[in-house]
Amino acid sequence: MDSVTDDGTLGEGQRAHWERTYGEHPGMYGERPSDAAVHAAGVFLDAGATDVLELGAGHGRDALFFAREGFSVHATDFSPVAIEQLRAAAREQGIARRVTGAVQDVREPLRLPDASFDAVFAHMLLCMALSTAEIHRLVGEVRRVLRPGGVFVYTVRHTGDAHFGAGTGHGDDIWEHGGFAVHFFSRELVDALAGDWVLDEVHAFEEGQLPRRLWRVTQSVPVT
């Protein structure tokens, strides 16, 4: 089995793969928001959030939904093609004033000020081709940009998924199937990432035709 390396080969290959995929299939996930985003909107409203950051927004179906729900949204993705599709859709829907988009590789520090958001959403981003160390650094960055009491909702495929252990193994629970590399989460990793957060919920659900098996995790920054 290959091992995850520090030279970024796997990550850069995945970036190119997603860039090509978005270019060949504009709006590939459709306009309907994910069920996870619909749930997160309710959580964010209950928390009194107004400013939302979405990481790994793709072409924007969830970011645009949050904007239509009245949130101010900053959406990022490592694909320039996806971000341009998001911006175009925001203009077409007349909500461009509530949505900003930026290219961001989450392996690098977030180019955002400390304590600048009330809520962060990431649907299946943390389970991309990121090493465990990179995931921990990213969650640390999410903590940095959230205000006290801020909420983080993320979803990940887990080790109970049918594709775990299938395809090409890259080490660190990362398996590549059909050209897409996934870091499958153990419950131990979820708990470790919660660290000094308040872990509000770990909810198991299924999505898609396989079906993919995921956890929806909600955690919040303690108010000191």
N, C-alpha and C positions, 0 to 999 in steps of 0.2 A: 504493500500500500504506500502510495506517495504521502509525503508529509507537507503540511502547510509551510511555505517558505516566507522569508522576510523580504524578498525582492519584489513583491507585488505582482508576480506573474499571473497568478490565478485571478486576482482582483482586476487587473487591467484587461485580461481576457474576457471577464464577465462584463466589464464596462462596454467593451466593443460589441459584445453579443447583445446587450440590452439596447445600445444605440442603434444597431442594425435592425433589431426587432421592432422598436418604436418607429423607425423610418419606414419599414415595410408594412407595418400594421397600425396606421394612425388611429388613435382612440381605441386601442385594442381591448380595453376593459369595459367599453361602453360608457354611458353617462350616468347610469344608476349607481348611487353610492354603495360601498360595501356595508354589510350588516354591522361590521365592527365600527365603522364611522357613524352610523346612525345611533348606535349605543353610546359611543364616545360623546356625541353632541349632547345627549341628555346628561351625561356625567359632567361635562364642562358647564352646562347651564346651571346644574345644581350647585356647582362650585363657584358660581358667579364669574366665570371666565369671560373675557372679551377678546383677548389676543391669543391666537392659536398658531403654533408652529407645526407644520407637517414635514416629516423627514421621509424621503423616498416617495414623493408624491406622484411620480410617473406623469402621465398626461393630465392628471388633475381631477379625476372624478370625485374624490373625497374632499379635496381642498375646495373645489367649487361648491360642493354641498354645504360645507361649513360656512362659506361666504353667503350662500343663499339663506342660511339659518341666522345670519346677522353677525357672525364673528368677523373680526379682522384677521386675515390669514396670511402667513408667510410660508410659502411652499418651496421645498428644495428637492433636487434630484441630481444624480451625477450625470444624467443624460441631457445635453443641450437640446436635442431634438424633442424630448418629452417636455421640457420646460417651455419651449416655444409653442408646442401644442396647447399647453395649459394656458399660457398668456392669450393665445388666439381665442380659446374657448371662453375665457373670462370676458374678453371684449365682446364676443358675440352674444353672451348672456347679459351684458350690461352691468357686470359686477366687478369690472377691472379696478375700481377705486377701493375695493375691499380685499383684493388679492395681489400679492407681489410674489414673484418667482425668481429663484436664483439657483445657479448650478453650484452644487456642493458635494464633494466626496466626503462621506462621513468617516473615512479613515483619517481625515485631517481635522484639526480643531474647527468647531463651528465659528463662522465669521459673524458672530452676533454678540451684543453686549451682555454682561451679567444681568440676571434677574429682569429679563426683558419680555417674558411671556407668562401667561397664566396657565397655559396648557400645551402639551406636546402630544402629537399623535404619530404613530409609525405602524403601518399595516404591512407586515411581513418584510420589513427592512432589516431588523436585527438578525433575522435568520438567512440573510444573504451570505456571500462568500467572505465572511469576516471571521477572523480568529477570535478565540475567547478573550484574549488580551485586548483586541480592538473593540470588541463589544463592551467590555468593562470601561474602556476609555470613553466610548461614545455615551454610555449611560452617565458617566461623570460629567460630560459636556452638557447633556440634557439637564442634569441637576444644576449645573452652573447657570444656565439661561432661564431656569424657572424661578419665579418669585416664591417666597415662603407661602406654603399652602397650595402651591401649584400641583397640577395633576398630569401624570404621564400614563397614557394608554397605548399599549403596543400589543401586536399579535405576532406569534411565531409558530412555525411547524415544530412538532416535538418528536421525541424518539419512539413514540407509538405510531408514527405515520408509516404507511405502506412502503414509501420510498426510502426510509431509513435503512441503510445497509445495502441499497441497490445502486447499480451503476458504478461510477468511478469514485473510489475513496481518496480523499485528500488529507486524511487525518483530522483530529480535533472535531470529530462528529460532522465533518463536511463531506457530503456526497453529491456527485454531479450526475444528473439524469436528464437526457434530452437536451443537453447543452446548458442547463441551468444548475448552478451549484447552490446547495442549501446547507446551512448550519442547523442541524436538528438539535433542539434544546432538551436538556434533561431538567427535571424539577429542581435538581441541585443548583443548576445554573440560574434558574429563575430566582431561587431564594438568595443566592449569592449576589445577584444584581440588585435585589431589594435593599441589601445592606442596611444603611441607617435611614432608609425611607420608611414610610408607613405602607405596608403591603395590604391593599384594600381588597383585592380579588384576583383569583386565578381561575378563569372560567374555560372549560373545555368545549370546543365546538368543531364542526366539520364544514368544509367549503369545497365546492367544485364537484367534479364527476368521479374522481378517484375513490372516495373523497379524500381531500387533504385533511389531516387532523392537526388542529391548532389549539393553542392557548391564547386567550385574551387576558392580558395582565393589566391591572390598574394599580398604580402606586402613587403616592403623593409625598411632597416635601413637608416635613414637620414644621409647624409654626412654633417658633421659639419665643 
